[in-house]
Amino acid sequence: MTTHSTDPRPVSLRQQLGSACPVAEEQFDRVVVEAPLCITVNDQTVSTTMRTPGHDEELAVGWVINNTEMQSRSELAAIERAGASQLRRQGIENPVDTVALEIVEGIDPPLPRAYLTSSSCGVCSSDVVEAAPAPRGPLHTREWNLPLGRILSLVDAMREQQAMFELTGSIHAAALFDADLELVTVREDVGRHNAVDKVIGHGFLSGFFPLTNHVLVVSGRVSYEIITKALSAGIAGIVAVSGPTTLAVDLARASNLILIGFARDDRLNIYSGGEKVTP
């Protein structure tokens, strides 16, 4: 497993007072690592994603969950990570870090993706909301509620664990809280989708799945894809430091998922699921 997630860069441009030109100084700055990760399922490459190294197995599992019908840990037969240097020693040309998964028979593997997608392609109408995947399990039980007074504290709890953000100022985070709103885990990544995959993968590998009555907290905006990931994991609600997109709000409302945005500075907006948010 790659142990570092930042890269020391020795030159930093500074603007000197009274000078019209920036001056290069030999000062170390920490820069977030962005590197490819190949995900294979049953010996077939299904995705190559750019990510921040660390917790790669969780990322791969979280991604696969969103693209298969896996329901439990027992359906994941094997998982193995191989670093690029290890693969190079095996004679593989142009290797990249790889996580190989094997899933049991009866679960259709995800279709290979030949390229990376973004928020600018593929999602463009209300028809997509109707075609969204059904929740993997019940999002919340009847007696469970999200206390309004606890919501901002969830963001604070995530923020306290964002070690790489403290070093770089340029990395996303996702946190998972259990039914009692106790922190389960925090993961950071250059990609906000990757950070979400990592916490969902952590939950799956830890054996508690689907994530009924769990809350996902994210540092960035909430897009349609973030909502689908939460639904695939059976998550009850999402709390975001930033705001949602229109499709994210539409899908959250259609699925009865709690969606809260702009949770910062002693305020927040409730976009969906307000009936489960108690005073």
MARPA-973505 format. One record per residue (C-alpha): residue in one letter; chain; x, y, z. Coordinates in Angstrom, 1 decimal. Last residue first. Example, Ala and Ser with C-alpha at 12.3 -4.5 7.8 and 13.67 -1.06 7.14 Angstrom:
('s','A',(13.7,-1.1,7.1))
('a','A',(12.3,-4.5,7.8))
//
This chain:
('p','A',(-35.6,19.9,16.3))
('t','A',(-36.1,16.7,14.2))
('v','A',(-34.9,16.0,10.6))
('k','A',(-36.7,13.0,9.2))
('e','A',(-39.5,15.2,7.8))
('g','A',(-36.9,17.3,6.2))
('g','A',(-36.1,14.5,3.8))
('s','A',(-34.9,16.8,0.9))
('y','A',(-33.3,20.2,0.3))
('i','A',(-32.5,21.2,3.9))
('n','A',(-30.2,24.2,3.9))
('l','A',(-27.6,24.9,6.7))
('r','A',(-26.5,27.5,9.1))
('d','A',(-24.0,28.0,12.0))
('d','A',(-21.1,29.0,9.7))
('r','A',(-21.3,25.7,7.7))
('a','A',(-23.7,23.1,6.4))
('f','A',(-24.2,24.5,2.9))
('g','A',(-26.2,21.5,1.9))
('i','A',(-28.6,18.9,3.5))
('l','A',(-30.1,16.0,1.6))
('i','A',(-32.1,13.4,3.5))
('l','A',(-33.1,10.6,1.1))
('n','A',(-36.7,10.0,0.3))
('s','A',(-35.8,8.5,-3.1))
('a','A',(-37.7,10.9,-5.3))
('r','A',(-36.6,13.8,-3.1))
('a','A',(-32.9,12.7,-3.3))
('l','A',(-33.2,12.3,-7.0))
('d','A',(-34.6,15.7,-7.6))
('v','A',(-32.1,17.4,-5.3))
('a','A',(-29.2,15.7,-7.0))
('l','A',(-30.6,16.6,-10.4))
('t','A',(-30.7,20.2,-9.4))
('t','A',(-27.1,20.2,-8.1))
('p','A',(-26.2,20.2,-4.5))
('g','A',(-24.4,22.8,-2.3))
('s','A',(-21.1,22.9,-0.3))
('v','A',(-20.4,21.7,3.2))
('a','A',(-22.5,18.6,2.5))
('v','A',(-24.7,16.4,4.7))
('i','A',(-26.1,13.3,3.0))
('g','A',(-28.8,11.1,4.4))
('a','A',(-30.0,7.6,5.0))
('i','A',(-27.3,5.5,3.2))
('g','A',(-28.5,2.3,1.5))
('a','A',(-25.2,1.8,-0.2))
('s','A',(-26.5,2.0,-3.7))
('l','A',(-28.5,5.0,-2.6))
('a','A',(-25.4,6.8,-1.4))
('k','A',(-23.6,6.1,-4.6))
('t','A',(-26.6,7.3,-6.6))
('i','A',(-26.7,10.6,-4.6))
('i','A',(-23.0,11.2,-5.3))
('e','A',(-23.6,10.6,-9.0))
('y','A',(-26.3,13.2,-9.1))
('s','A',(-23.9,15.8,-7.7))
('v','A',(-23.4,17.0,-4.1))
('r','A',(-20.8,19.7,-3.8))
('g','A',(-17.7,19.3,-1.8))
('s','A',(-16.7,18.5,1.8))
('v','A',(-18.9,15.4,2.2))
('v','A',(-20.8,13.9,5.2))
('l','A',(-22.6,10.6,4.7))
('v','A',(-25.1,9.6,7.4))
('h','A',(-26.0,6.0,8.4))
('n','A',(-29.5,4.9,9.3))
('t','A',(-29.2,1.9,6.8))
('l','A',(-25.7,1.4,5.6))
('p','A',(-26.3,-1.8,3.6))
('f','A',(-24.0,-3.3,4.9))
('f','A',(-22.1,-3.6,8.1))
('g','A',(-19.3,-6.1,7.4))
('s','A',(-16.2,-4.0,7.7))
('l','A',(-15.4,-4.5,4.0))
('f','A',(-18.8,-2.9,3.1))
('g','A',(-18.4,0.0,5.5))
('h','A',(-14.8,0.7,4.2))
('g','A',(-16.0,0.5,0.6))
('i','A',(-18.6,3.1,1.4))
('v','A',(-16.0,5.3,3.0))
('k','A',(-13.6,4.9,0.0))
('d','A',(-16.3,5.3,-2.6))
('v','A',(-17.2,8.7,-1.1))
('a','A',(-13.6,9.9,-1.2))
('n','A',(-13.3,8.7,-4.8))
('h','A',(-16.4,10.7,-5.8))
('r','A',(-14.8,13.8,-4.2))
('g','A',(-11.6,13.2,-6.3))
('v','A',(-8.3,14.4,-4.8))
('d','A',(-9.0,12.0,-1.9))
('e','A',(-9.6,12.0,1.8))
('r','A',(-11.3,9.4,3.9))
('v','A',(-13.0,9.7,7.3))
('t','A',(-14.3,6.7,9.3))
('v','A',(-17.1,5.5,11.6))
('l','A',(-17.9,8.7,13.5))
('e','A',(-20.8,8.3,15.9))
('l','A',(-24.1,9.6,14.7))
('d','A',(-26.0,6.9,16.7))
('a','A',(-27.1,5.3,13.4))
('d','A',(-23.5,5.4,12.2))
('f','A',(-21.5,8.2,10.7))
('l','A',(-19.4,8.1,7.5))
('a','A',(-17.0,10.8,6.4))
('a','A',(-16.0,12.2,3.0))
('a','A',(-13.1,14.5,2.2))
('h','A',(-11.8,16.5,-0.7))
('i','A',(-8.2,17.7,-1.2))
('s','A',(-6.6,21.0,-2.0))
('g','A',(-5.6,22.8,1.2))
('t','A',(-2.3,20.9,1.1))
('l','A',(-1.1,20.0,4.6))
('e','A',(-4.3,20.7,6.6))
('f','A',(-6.3,19.1,3.8))
('m','A',(-4.1,16.0,4.2))
('a','A',(-5.0,15.7,7.9))
('q','A',(-8.8,16.0,7.5))
('q','A',(-9.8,14.3,10.7))
('e','A',(-10.9,17.5,12.6))
('r','A',(-12.9,18.5,9.6))
('m','A',(-15.0,15.3,9.7))
('a','A',(-15.9,16.0,13.4))
('d','A',(-16.8,19.6,12.6))
('v','A',(-19.1,18.5,9.8))
('l','A',(-20.8,16.1,12.1))
('s','A',(-21.1,18.8,14.7))
('l','A',(-23.1,20.9,12.2))
('i','A',(-25.8,18.2,12.0))
('r','A',(-26.2,17.5,15.7))
('g','A',(-28.7,20.3,16.6))
('l','A',(-31.0,19.2,13.7))
('p','A',(-31.4,15.8,15.1))
('l','A',(-31.5,13.1,12.4))
('n','A',(-34.3,10.6,13.0))
('w','A',(-34.6,6.9,13.3))
('e','A',(-37.9,5.4,14.5))
('r','A',(-39.2,4.5,11.1))
('t','A',(-36.0,2.9,9.9))
('h','A',(-33.7,4.5,7.5))
('l','A',(-32.4,4.1,3.9))
('p','A',(-33.9,0.6,3.5))
('g','A',(-31.6,-1.5,1.4))
('r','A',(-29.6,-1.3,-1.9))
('p','A',(-31.6,1.8,-2.9))
('a','A',(-33.1,1.5,-6.4))
('p','A',(-30.7,2.6,-9.2))
('a','A',(-31.6,5.7,-11.1))
('a','A',(-33.6,5.4,-14.3))
('e','A',(-36.4,7.6,-13.1))
('v','A',(-33.9,10.3,-12.2))
('v','A',(-32.2,9.9,-15.6))
('d','A',(-35.5,10.7,-17.3))
('s','A',(-35.5,14.1,-15.5))
('s','A',(-32.8,15.2,-18.0))
('c','A',(-29.1,15.9,-18.6))
('v','A',(-26.8,13.3,-17.0))
('g','A',(-24.5,11.8,-19.6))
('c','A',(-21.7,14.3,-19.7))
('s','A',(-20.6,17.5,-17.9))
('s','A',(-20.4,16.0,-14.4))
('s','A',(-17.4,14.0,-15.5))
('t','A',(-16.7,10.6,-17.1))
('l','A',(-13.4,8.8,-17.3))
('y','A',(-12.8,6.6,-20.3))
('a','A',(-13.0,3.0,-21.5))
('r','A',(-15.4,1.9,-18.8))
('p','A',(-15.8,-1.8,-18.5))
('l','A',(-19.2,-3.1,-17.7))
('p','A',(-19.6,-4.1,-14.0))
('p','A',(-19.5,-7.8,-13.1))
('d','A',(-22.8,-9.7,-13.0))
('i','A',(-23.3,-11.4,-9.6))
('g','A',(-24.4,-15.0,-10.0))
('e','A',(-20.9,-16.4,-9.6))
('v','A',(-18.9,-14.8,-6.8))
('i','A',(-16.9,-11.7,-7.1))
('e','A',(-13.1,-11.5,-7.6))
('l','A',(-11.4,-8.2,-7.2))
('a','A',(-8.0,-7.0,-8.4))
('v','A',(-6.7,-3.6,-7.2))
('t','A',(-4.0,-2.2,-9.5))
('d','A',(-1.3,0.5,-9.2))
('v','A',(-0.1,1.2,-12.8))
('p','A',(2.1,-0.8,-15.1))
('n','A',(3.7,0.4,-18.3))
('e','A',(5.0,-3.0,-19.3))
('i','A',(4.4,-6.0,-17.0))
('g','A',(7.6,-8.0,-16.4))
('q','A',(6.8,-9.2,-12.9))
('r','A',(9.2,-6.6,-11.5))
('r','A',(7.0,-4.0,-13.2))
('l','A',(3.9,-5.4,-11.4))
('q','A',(5.6,-4.9,-8.0))
('s','A',(6.7,-1.4,-8.9))
('a','A',(3.2,-0.5,-10.1))
('g','A',(1.7,-1.7,-6.8))
('a','A',(-0.5,-4.8,-6.5))
('r','A',(-3.7,-4.8,-4.4))
('e','A',(-5.7,-7.9,-3.8))
('i','A',(-9.4,-8.7,-3.2))
('a','A',(-11.1,-12.0,-3.1))
('a','A',(-14.5,-13.7,-3.1))
('l','A',(-16.6,-10.7,-2.6))
('e','A',(-20.1,-12.1,-2.4))
('s','A',(-19.6,-12.9,1.3))
('r','A',(-19.2,-9.2,2.1))
('s','A',(-22.9,-8.6,1.3))
('q','A',(-25.3,-7.2,-1.3))
('m','A',(-23.4,-7.0,-4.6))
('e','A',(-25.7,-5.9,-7.4))
('t','A',(-23.0,-4.2,-9.4))
('n','A',(-21.9,-0.7,-10.5))
('n','A',(-22.1,1.3,-7.3))
('i','A',(-20.7,-1.6,-5.3))
('v','A',(-17.8,-1.8,-7.7))
('w','A',(-16.8,1.8,-7.0))
('g','A',(-16.9,1.2,-3.3))
('v','A',(-14.9,-1.9,-3.6))
('a','A',(-12.2,-0.2,-5.6))
('l','A',(-12.0,2.7,-3.3))
('e','A',(-11.8,0.5,-0.2))
('e','A',(-9.0,-1.5,-1.8))
('d','A',(-7.2,1.7,-2.6))
('h','A',(-7.1,2.9,1.0))
('g','A',(-4.2,5.2,0.0))
('p','A',(-3.0,6.8,-3.2))
('t','A',(-4.9,10.0,-4.3))
('r','A',(-7.1,9.1,-7.3))
('m','A',(-7.3,9.1,-11.0))
('t','A',(-9.5,6.3,-12.2))
('t','A',(-9.0,3.3,-14.5))
('s','A',(-12.0,1.1,-14.7))
('v','A',(-13.4,-2.3,-15.6))
('t','A',(-10.2,-4.3,-16.3))
('q','A',(-11.1,-7.9,-16.6))
('d','A',(-9.5,-10.6,-14.4))
('n','A',(-12.7,-11.3,-12.4))
('v','A',(-13.1,-7.6,-11.6))
('t','A',(-10.2,-5.3,-12.3))
('i','A',(-9.7,-1.7,-11.0))
('c','A',(-6.7,0.3,-12.3))
('l','A',(-5.5,3.2,-10.2))
('p','A',(-4.0,6.3,-11.8))
('a','A',(-2.1,9.0,-9.8))
('e','A',(-2.9,12.3,-8.2))
('v','A',(-0.7,13.2,-5.3))
('v','A',(-1.7,16.3,-3.4))
('v','A',(1.0,19.0,-3.2))
('r','A',(2.9,19.9,0.0))
('d','A',(5.1,23.0,-0.4))
('f','A',(8.8,23.2,0.4))
('q','A',(10.5,26.6,0.3))
('e','A',(13.4,27.4,-2.0))
('e','A',(12.1,30.8,-3.1))
('a','A',(11.1,32.0,-6.6))
('v','A',(10.4,35.7,-6.7))
('p','A',(7.2,37.2,-8.1))
('c','A',(7.6,40.5,-10.0))
('a','A',(6.2,43.9,-9.3))
('s','A',(8.2,44.3,-6.1))
('g','A',(7.2,46.6,-3.2))
('l','A',(6.2,43.6,-1.0))
('q','A',(7.6,40.4,-2.4))
('q','A',(5.2,38.1,-4.2))
('r','A',(6.1,34.5,-3.5))
('l','A',(6.4,31.6,-6.0))
('s','A',(7.2,28.3,-4.2))
('v','A',(9.9,25.8,-5.3))
('p','A',(10.7,22.5,-3.5))
('r','A',(7.6,20.3,-4.2))
('p','A',(7.0,17.8,-1.5))
('d','A',(4.4,15.2,-2.6))
('t','A',(1.3,14.3,-0.6))
('s','A',(-0.5,11.0,-0.2))
('h','A',(2.3,8.8,1.2))
('t','A',(1.9,5.3,2.4))
('t','A',(1.4,3.4,-0.9))
('m','A',(0.0,0.0,0.0))
//
